[in-house]
Amino acid sequence: MKNTSMKNILFYNLWHNGDVFSGRGYIKHIIDSLPNVKFGYYHKNNKKIVADLVRMQFTPELKKWEIEALNYRKIYETESTIYINTWVGTYFHQHAERMQDHPNVIVNLPNEGHANYRSLHLMYDFIIKQLNASLGTSIKLSNDPLDYVPEINWFPYDQDTAYAFMMQHDTKRKHLFCNGNVRSNQSTVADMSLIINALATEFSNDVFICTQKFDTRLPNVFFTSDIFNCDNDLNEIAYLSTWCSTIVGKNSGPFMFTHVRQNIYNSRKTFVAFSNHISDCYPHHINYLPCRYFFSDSRDPQHVYKVTRSALTHNRILSV
């Protein structure tokens, strides 16, 4: 085996929060498998989002603009560092003409435009094989993508505030709505404020927690920005989601951050994903999922309301 202590590994991702989140389980597996390697993660989002996963343990030899020039490189290696692109889009057929290395490595099906557990598993299978070849290691990858649903180490994040809020409403059902706008055309579902207000009025004994503020006078509607009051609360939202019975979203960053092991492996948890394509949902292609997970591509407000209401009442989901 080669001396892996002589090689650093820098993960990098030039896209959004959800893109950085998507491969967490695989990245932790790589880090745990290479205890003698120094790791770092370069991305353009708040550094807090991966504070529990990896901190920069070395100074990259490439400058920021040089790293950013590697957007369509999958892996770039120098004498001292292996640079690994964690943006799944670099491995997609849509960008085949721009691929600057390994053009035959394509992890998505032709009609898929965003990451799901299948494409992520194929992507990291390729990455791990490349690392094994370069470092002389023998990192193994499970055949089950669900083995890499991430577990977040909550220690660096504001657990106390979330816990205090939940204890204030301990006896009530809680529903999380990741109702903000998407950043990568995942969904055309617009403002959900009327839907949330209507549901919160009907289910007045339940607590509704929303990631995007809107006008409301209802006492059972709360906003994560008020609860946490911090620059970036994505991991706090994920932590808070572990107490919620229903999680509704549009496959945007906050919604994707709730896809942690404590939720996915909870049979009492219900996800509702509103997106343009079912393949945008992480569990697409998975035959068995411990939690309840429903998808709708409708953008009609009345139908969105019916689907969400059905999820809240644990009845049959309509037209999914």
C-alpha positions as CSV (number, residue, x, y, z in Angstrom):
1,M,0.0,0.0,0.0
2,K,1.2,3.5,-0.8
3,N,1.9,6.0,2.0
4,T,-1.4,7.8,1.9
5,S,-0.2,10.3,4.5
6,M,1.7,12.0,1.6
7,K,-1.6,12.7,-0.2
8,N,-4.2,15.3,0.7
9,I,-7.7,15.1,-0.5
10,L,-9.8,18.2,-1.3
11,F,-13.4,17.8,-2.1
12,Y,-14.9,20.8,-4.0
13,N,-18.3,21.9,-5.2
14,L,-19.1,25.2,-6.9
15,W,-22.9,24.9,-6.6
16,H,-25.6,25.3,-4.0
17,N,-26.2,24.0,-0.5
18,G,-28.1,21.0,-1.6
19,D,-25.3,20.0,-4.0
20,V,-22.8,20.1,-1.1
21,F,-25.1,18.1,1.1
22,S,-25.9,15.3,-1.4
23,G,-22.7,13.2,-1.0
24,R,-22.2,13.6,2.8
25,G,-22.6,9.9,3.6
26,Y,-20.1,8.9,1.0
27,I,-17.6,11.6,1.9
28,K,-17.7,10.5,5.6
29,H,-17.1,6.9,4.4
30,I,-14.0,8.0,2.5
31,I,-12.7,10.1,5.4
32,D,-13.3,7.2,7.9
33,S,-11.5,4.8,5.5
34,L,-8.4,7.0,5.2
35,P,-7.3,8.0,8.7
36,N,-3.9,9.1,7.6
37,V,-5.0,11.5,5.0
38,K,-5.6,15.3,5.5
39,F,-8.9,16.5,4.1
40,G,-10.6,19.7,3.1
41,Y,-13.8,20.9,1.4
42,Y,-13.9,23.9,-0.9
43,H,-17.3,25.4,-1.7
44,K,-18.9,28.8,-2.1
45,N,-21.6,28.4,0.6
46,N,-21.5,29.2,4.3
47,K,-18.6,27.1,5.7
48,K,-20.9,26.1,8.5
49,I,-22.8,23.6,6.4
50,V,-20.0,21.0,6.6
51,A,-18.6,22.0,9.9
52,D,-19.3,18.6,11.4
53,L,-18.0,16.7,8.3
54,V,-14.6,18.1,7.4
55,R,-12.6,21.2,8.2
56,M,-9.7,22.4,6.0
57,Q,-6.7,20.5,7.4
58,F,-4.2,21.8,4.8
59,T,-3.7,24.7,2.4
60,P,-4.6,23.7,-1.1
61,E,-1.8,24.3,-3.6
62,L,-4.3,25.5,-6.2
63,K,-5.7,29.0,-5.9
64,K,-9.5,29.5,-5.7
65,W,-9.8,30.5,-9.4
66,E,-7.8,27.4,-10.3
67,I,-10.1,25.1,-8.3
68,E,-13.2,26.9,-9.8
69,A,-11.8,26.2,-13.3
70,L,-12.1,22.5,-12.5
71,N,-15.9,22.6,-12.6
72,Y,-16.2,20.0,-15.3
73,R,-13.3,17.9,-14.1
74,K,-14.2,14.9,-12.0
75,I,-10.8,14.3,-10.4
76,Y,-7.7,16.3,-10.7
77,E,-4.5,15.1,-9.1
78,T,-1.2,16.9,-8.3
79,E,1.9,15.5,-6.6
80,S,0.5,16.3,-3.1
81,T,-3.3,16.6,-3.5
82,I,-6.3,14.8,-5.1
83,Y,-9.1,17.2,-6.0
84,I,-12.5,15.5,-6.1
85,N,-15.5,17.2,-7.7
86,T,-18.6,16.4,-5.7
87,W,-21.0,18.2,-8.0
88,V,-23.1,15.4,-9.5
89,G,-23.8,17.5,-12.6
90,T,-20.2,16.9,-13.8
91,Y,-21.1,13.2,-14.1
92,F,-24.3,13.8,-16.0
93,H,-24.9,13.1,-19.7
94,Q,-26.3,16.7,-20.1
95,H,-22.7,17.9,-19.7
96,A,-21.0,15.3,-21.7
97,E,-19.6,17.8,-24.2
98,R,-18.0,19.8,-21.4
99,M,-16.5,16.9,-19.5
100,Q,-12.8,17.3,-19.4
101,D,-12.0,13.9,-18.1
102,H,-13.5,10.4,-18.1
103,P,-16.2,11.3,-20.7
104,N,-17.6,7.8,-20.6
105,V,-18.5,8.0,-16.9
106,I,-22.2,9.1,-16.9
107,V,-24.3,8.3,-13.8
108,N,-27.8,9.5,-14.6
109,L,-30.5,8.3,-17.0
110,P,-31.3,10.5,-20.0
111,N,-34.4,12.0,-18.4
112,E,-32.8,12.8,-15.0
113,G,-31.6,16.3,-14.2
114,H,-30.7,16.2,-10.5
115,A,-29.1,13.9,-8.0
116,N,-30.8,10.9,-6.6
117,Y,-29.6,8.0,-4.5
118,R,-28.9,5.9,-7.6
119,S,-26.8,8.5,-9.4
120,L,-24.9,9.4,-6.3
121,H,-24.0,5.8,-5.7
122,L,-22.7,5.4,-9.2
123,M,-20.8,8.6,-8.9
124,Y,-19.1,7.7,-5.6
125,D,-18.4,4.1,-6.8
126,F,-16.4,5.7,-9.6
127,I,-14.6,8.2,-7.2
128,I,-13.7,5.4,-4.8
129,K,-12.3,3.2,-7.5
130,Q,-10.2,6.1,-8.7
131,L,-8.9,6.7,-5.2
132,N,-8.1,3.1,-4.7
133,A,-6.1,3.1,-8.0
134,S,-4.3,6.3,-7.1
135,L,-3.5,5.5,-3.4
136,G,-3.2,1.8,-3.5
137,T,-6.1,1.5,-1.0
138,S,-9.0,-0.9,-0.9
139,I,-12.0,1.2,0.2
140,K,-15.2,-0.9,-0.2
141,L,-18.6,0.4,-1.1
142,S,-21.8,-1.2,-0.1
143,N,-24.3,-2.1,-2.9
144,D,-27.1,-0.4,-1.0
145,P,-27.3,3.4,-1.5
146,L,-29.4,3.7,1.7
147,D,-26.2,2.8,3.7
148,Y,-25.0,6.2,2.8
149,V,-27.9,8.3,3.9
150,P,-26.0,10.8,6.0
151,E,-25.9,11.1,9.8
152,I,-25.1,14.6,10.8
153,N,-23.0,15.2,13.9
154,W,-25.1,17.9,15.5
155,F,-22.5,19.1,18.0
156,P,-21.3,22.2,16.0
157,Y,-24.9,23.4,15.5
158,D,-27.5,25.1,17.7
159,Q,-29.3,22.1,19.2
160,D,-30.4,23.9,22.4
161,T,-32.6,26.4,20.6
162,A,-34.3,23.6,18.6
163,Y,-34.7,21.5,21.6
164,A,-36.2,24.4,23.6
165,F,-38.7,25.2,20.8
166,M,-39.7,21.6,20.6
167,M,-40.2,21.2,24.3
168,Q,-42.5,24.3,24.3
169,H,-44.7,22.3,21.9
170,D,-44.0,18.9,23.2
171,T,-47.5,17.4,23.0
172,K,-48.3,18.7,19.6
173,R,-47.7,17.3,16.1
174,K,-45.2,19.3,14.2
175,H,-45.0,19.8,10.4
176,L,-42.0,21.3,8.6
177,F,-42.6,23.2,5.3
178,C,-39.5,23.9,3.3
179,N,-41.5,26.5,1.3
180,G,-38.8,28.8,-0.1
181,N,-38.0,29.2,-3.7
182,V,-35.9,26.6,-5.5
183,R,-32.5,27.6,-7.1
184,S,-32.1,25.0,-9.8
185,N,-35.6,24.7,-11.5
186,Q,-36.6,21.7,-9.4
187,S,-40.2,22.8,-9.0
188,T,-42.7,25.3,-10.3
189,V,-44.8,25.2,-7.2
190,A,-45.1,28.9,-6.2
191,D,-45.8,30.6,-2.9
192,M,-47.3,28.2,-0.5
193,S,-48.5,30.7,2.1
194,L,-52.2,30.3,1.3
195,I,-51.9,26.6,1.5
196,I,-50.0,26.6,4.8
197,N,-52.4,29.2,6.3
198,A,-55.4,27.0,5.3
199,L,-53.9,23.9,6.8
200,A,-52.8,25.6,10.0
201,T,-56.3,27.0,10.4
202,E,-57.8,23.5,10.0
203,F,-55.2,21.7,12.1
204,S,-55.1,24.4,14.8
205,N,-53.7,22.1,17.4
206,D,-50.6,21.3,15.2
207,V,-47.4,23.3,14.9
208,F,-46.4,24.5,11.4
209,I,-42.8,25.4,10.9
210,C,-41.8,27.2,7.7
211,T,-38.4,28.0,6.2
212,Q,-39.6,31.0,4.3
213,K,-41.4,33.9,5.9
214,F,-44.9,35.1,4.8
215,D,-47.7,37.2,6.3
216,T,-49.8,35.3,8.8
217,R,-51.6,36.0,12.1
218,L,-52.0,32.4,13.0
219,P,-50.4,31.5,16.4
220,N,-49.4,28.0,15.3
221,V,-47.3,29.1,12.4
222,F,-43.6,29.6,13.1
223,F,-40.5,30.4,11.0
224,T,-37.0,28.9,11.3
225,S,-35.4,32.3,10.8
226,D,-37.2,33.5,14.0
227,I,-36.4,30.3,15.9
228,F,-32.6,30.3,15.1
229,N,-31.8,33.8,14.1
230,C,-28.5,32.9,12.5
231,D,-26.8,33.4,9.1
232,N,-27.2,29.8,8.0
233,D,-29.6,27.4,9.7
234,L,-29.7,24.5,7.3
235,N,-28.3,22.0,9.7
236,E,-30.4,23.4,12.5
237,I,-33.5,22.9,10.3
238,A,-32.4,19.3,9.7
239,Y,-32.1,18.8,13.4
240,L,-35.5,20.3,14.0
241,S,-37.0,18.1,11.3
242,T,-36.2,15.0,13.4
243,W,-39.1,16.0,15.7
244,C,-41.5,16.7,12.9
245,S,-44.0,14.1,11.7
246,T,-44.4,15.6,8.2
247,I,-41.7,17.2,6.0
248,V,-42.9,19.1,2.9
249,G,-40.6,20.6,0.3
250,K,-39.7,21.2,-3.3
251,N,-36.3,19.5,-3.4
252,S,-34.5,22.7,-2.5
253,G,-31.6,22.9,-0.1
254,P,-33.5,23.0,3.3
255,F,-35.7,20.0,2.2
256,M,-32.7,18.0,1.1
257,F,-30.9,18.6,4.4
258,T,-33.8,16.9,6.2
259,H,-32.9,13.6,4.4
260,V,-30.9,12.3,7.3
261,R,-30.8,8.8,8.6
262,Q,-33.0,9.7,11.6
263,N,-35.8,10.6,9.2
264,I,-35.4,8.2,6.3
265,Y,-35.2,5.3,8.6
266,N,-38.3,6.4,10.7
267,S,-41.5,4.5,9.7
268,R,-43.5,7.2,11.4
269,K,-42.1,10.0,9.2
270,T,-43.9,11.3,6.1
271,F,-42.1,13.2,3.3
272,V,-44.0,15.0,0.6
273,A,-41.9,16.2,-2.4
274,F,-43.3,18.6,-4.9
275,S,-41.0,18.7,-7.9
276,N,-41.2,18.7,-11.7
277,H,-39.7,15.2,-12.0
278,I,-39.8,12.2,-9.7
279,S,-36.2,11.5,-10.5
280,D,-35.3,14.7,-8.6
281,C,-36.3,12.9,-5.4
282,Y,-33.4,11.2,-3.6
283,P,-35.2,7.9,-3.1
284,H,-36.2,7.5,-6.7
285,H,-35.2,3.9,-7.9
286,I,-35.1,2.6,-4.3
287,N,-37.5,-0.4,-4.0
288,Y,-37.9,-0.1,-0.2
289,L,-37.8,2.9,2.0
290,P,-38.5,2.8,5.8
291,C,-40.3,6.1,5.9
292,R,-43.4,7.2,4.0
293,Y,-42.4,9.2,0.9
294,F,-44.7,10.8,-1.6
295,F,-44.2,12.8,-4.7
296,S,-46.4,15.1,-6.8
297,D,-45.5,17.0,-9.9
298,S,-48.7,19.1,-9.7
299,R,-48.4,22.9,-9.5
300,D,-52.1,23.4,-9.1
301,P,-52.6,25.0,-5.7
302,Q,-55.8,23.1,-5.1
303,H,-54.1,19.8,-5.8
304,V,-51.0,20.7,-3.8
305,Y,-53.3,21.5,-0.9
306,K,-55.2,18.1,-1.2
307,V,-51.9,16.1,-1.4
308,T,-50.5,17.9,1.6
309,R,-53.7,17.7,3.7
310,S,-53.8,14.0,2.9
311,A,-50.3,13.6,4.2
312,L,-51.1,15.4,7.4
313,T,-54.1,13.2,8.0
314,H,-52.1,10.0,7.1
315,N,-54.7,9.0,4.6
316,R,-54.1,7.9,1.1
317,I,-52.1,10.4,-0.9
318,L,-54.1,11.7,-3.8
319,S,-52.8,11.4,-7.4
320,V,-49.2,10.8,-6.6
